[in-house]
């Protein structure tokens, strides 16, 4: 289980990282020119401006391309890089300290009109000004030709600009008097405005999320050590987390500069280098506390002494001095890593507790650290990922420490008692919005049996195919999924003056106490949000979710129910039931929002023109028909206009359909469907018309006549309901006179004669039927209905009665009789 979690964490961070590995198909600058004429930004995204930039040493050139006249032959240096390394490769003895100008001619794709671009510039060594076509765009620090007046500064800049030109002249004026390596440490990233903005948001989000997470882990383990001083593993792990946090906020996106823009560069670099020098020793110290019997103390003291020494040098000297110790520290880290692996193998052989998991997480830490070393040395060109590796390592070690910690019983008992008291208080929770209904000033005043009545609008929403979704995601992911979805939904509801009464898995019941307009606007915004949610869902393998929303307005009875230790609020009445029925009907009509006439009649906004009547339906437990309306205000403007235009014709169509004028109605629905073929309501009514025409033809062909003779009204009503479902013509006779008269007039196919009449009357009626309809020639099927199980069946069969039905009636038996006649 731990191994799976380990793999998931690694995959998450790898997918979250902004890797800037360069691919062969990406164009690179050559001889100071980068041709992007065939680069499709919309399809391929932003691009790193790497390759050979032109470089003029010890001169700040004219940044305006129209006025720029080279005074000396430029060098073409690889970016990202440093001018002293590159020039040394060319056998020039140039120092890393100094100043100069980089410039690049950027050829853009040929598209007419104004285009909005963005460019993201990470720190350069160590102060710069950036120009585009002669215009100063941004900069960091203060550049100077004199070492005493130059002011260094770190940090990332993101800028946006508009241009109609197809060529850009990019110029960097850079000066460096504080670091051993001068030049363009990082290549700028260029792209469309939206792409660069997203890149900035993504990187900031990752950095702040990492920093916040590590801060929480740090505080948590310091508190663990505070409550249990003999747990040194927690102490050194907390220090290790703190050192890691120092590095996270002082490198990468440099959160310190974002939080405190005027902070001196010297403070940032000291934090960066001190944390870098201490990460290795404290990492080893933490492992020493975990495996005390396997790792000798003297090694731990040596590593700490080296880390402290380098940190003191960084603390009490300046950047020009302590940045030279980085290469020495890399050698030290290599030795420390080899020794650490030796002891990891030792503890694995001895099968120490958690040794395998620690080994796996440490490998991640080392892998990311190796990536940073190679990146800083310009051997590879990826992002600096050490802080991500450390974060993964911290998560793994937190799991291990949590498993090893014993609980301080006295403090836990006190805290547990307090928590039990708090839980008992909060378990009597009543939603704050209900206090207004109960006319209570405080939740403390709420008691069992409180009651209120108010007219409200209820919005009931449910997620489609939720069961299959839970089977696909699993219980843990479904909780994450629901929280992500409902976080946006709850904001929309609160914004529109509603509040959630109940969460029931994938369903929610929402109350809007003020106006039905609020519910309708909220429903519209929820669907817009759902579309965005589907586009940005955390798991791309999850199918797009769909929801249904039912809205109804009516009186609701609010009350509190429960016992001494538990209170809850409840809604009594059919308002919620009808809203839920509307939500369920959205599946039938294949539309997301349905509302009732009660809600429609109270809508006062312009939204009313975006509502159309679609059906009148019967709801179980409620008298009369309920008129159902479709709200299509969430659609695109084009579809809304078309549906508004078609609404009068559609209403005429359903009016004719209800009146039984099926063919004229069908013509209207066909016209509507041709104008808007994707509307599911038009398709639904076309199908209904087709079915009605088919059934009508079938019934006219196969319909039979059934005569019922009985003087019991309840039995007649029940039997008539059964026969109507069989689509037959039903004729009722309540006495013998009506029976004889109707028998002569209609010549029924089936007779159901009750023996509830006197025996003489029954015998007479049977004889009458036999003489009139000639039963012996099978022109009519005669059945006797009775509740007497002891009747003489032989008597009736001798009188040519075909069958005997016993009360209460069996619908299956009656169905078989109908089939015999058909």
HELIX and SHEET records of a PDB file:
HELIX    1   1 UNK A    2  UNK A   16  1                                  15    
HELIX    2   2 UNK A   41  UNK A   44  1                                   4    
HELIX    3   3 UNK A   83  UNK A   89  1                                   7    
HELIX    4   4 UNK A  193  UNK A  227  1                                  35    
HELIX    5   5 UNK A  232  UNK A  250  1                                  19    
HELIX    6   6 UNK A  255  UNK A  259  1                                   5    
HELIX    7   7 UNK A  265  UNK A  290  1                                  26    
HELIX    8   8 UNK A  297  UNK A  316  1                                  20    
HELIX    9   9 UNK A  319  UNK A  322  1                                   4    
HELIX   10  10 UNK A  323  UNK A  325  5                                   3    
HELIX   11  11 UNK A  326  UNK A  349  1                                  24    
HELIX   12  12 UNK A  355  UNK A  376  1                                  22    
HELIX   13  13 UNK A  386  UNK A  404  1                                  19    
HELIX   14  14 UNK A  409  UNK A  426  1                                  18    
HELIX   15  15 UNK A  432  UNK A  438  1                                   7    
HELIX   16  16 UNK A  443  UNK A  445  5                                   3    
HELIX   17  17 UNK A  466  UNK A  473  1                                   8    
HELIX   18  18 UNK A  475  UNK A  495  1                                  21    
HELIX   19  19 UNK A  516  UNK A  535  1                                  20    
HELIX   20  20 UNK A  575  UNK A  589  1                                  15    
HELIX   21  21 UNK A  597  UNK A  600  1                                   4    
HELIX   22  22 UNK A  606  UNK A  610  5                                   5    
HELIX   23  23 UNK A  637  UNK A  658  1                                  22    
HELIX   24  24 UNK A  662  UNK A  675  1                                  14    
HELIX   25  25 UNK A  680  UNK A  702  1                                  23    
HELIX   26  26 UNK A  713  UNK A  725  1                                  13    
HELIX   27  27 UNK A  736  UNK A  746  1                                  11    
HELIX   28  28 UNK A  759  UNK A  773  1                                  15    
HELIX   29  29 UNK A  775  UNK A  777  5                                   3    
HELIX   30  30 UNK A  793  UNK A  798  1                                   6    
HELIX   31  31 UNK A  811  UNK A  821  1                                  11    
SHEET    1   A 4 UNK A  33  UNK A  35  0                                        
SHEET    2   A 4 UNK A  98  UNK A 107  1                                        
SHEET    3   A 4 UNK A  51  UNK A  57 -1                                        
SHEET    4   A 4 UNK A  75  UNK A  79 -1                                        
SHEET    1   B 5 UNK A  33  UNK A  35  0                                        
SHEET    2   B 5 UNK A  98  UNK A 107  1                                        
SHEET    3   B 5 UNK A 167  UNK A 176 -1                                        
SHEET    4   B 5 UNK A 127  UNK A 132 -1                                        
SHEET    5   B 5 UNK A 135  UNK A 140 -1                                        
SHEET    1   C 4 UNK A  47  UNK A  48  0                                        
SHEET    2   C 4 UNK A 189  UNK A 192 -1                                        
SHEET    3   C 4 UNK A 115  UNK A 121 -1                                        
SHEET    4   C 4 UNK A 157  UNK A 163 -1                                        
SHEET    1   D 5 UNK A 499  UNK A 504  0                                        
SHEET    2   D 5 UNK A 507  UNK A 512 -1                                        
SHEET    3   D 5 UNK A 451  UNK A 463 -1                                        
SHEET    4   D 5 UNK A 547  UNK A 562 -1                                        
SHEET    5   D 5 UNK A 567  UNK A 572 -1                                        
SHEET    1   E 7 UNK A 499  UNK A 504  0                                        
SHEET    2   E 7 UNK A 507  UNK A 512 -1                                        
SHEET    3   E 7 UNK A 451  UNK A 463 -1                                        
SHEET    4   E 7 UNK A 547  UNK A 562 -1                                        
SHEET    5   E 7 UNK A 593  UNK A 596  1                                        
SHEET    6   E 7 UNK A 625  UNK A 631 -1                                        
SHEET    7   E 7 UNK A 611  UNK A 618 -1                                        
SHEET    1   F 5 UNK A 729  UNK A 733  0                                        
SHEET    2   F 5 UNK A 705  UNK A 709  1                                        
SHEET    3   F 5 UNK A 750  UNK A 754  1                                        
SHEET    4   F 5 UNK A 781  UNK A 786  1                                        
SHEET    5   F 5 UNK A 803  UNK A 806  1                                        
END                                                                             
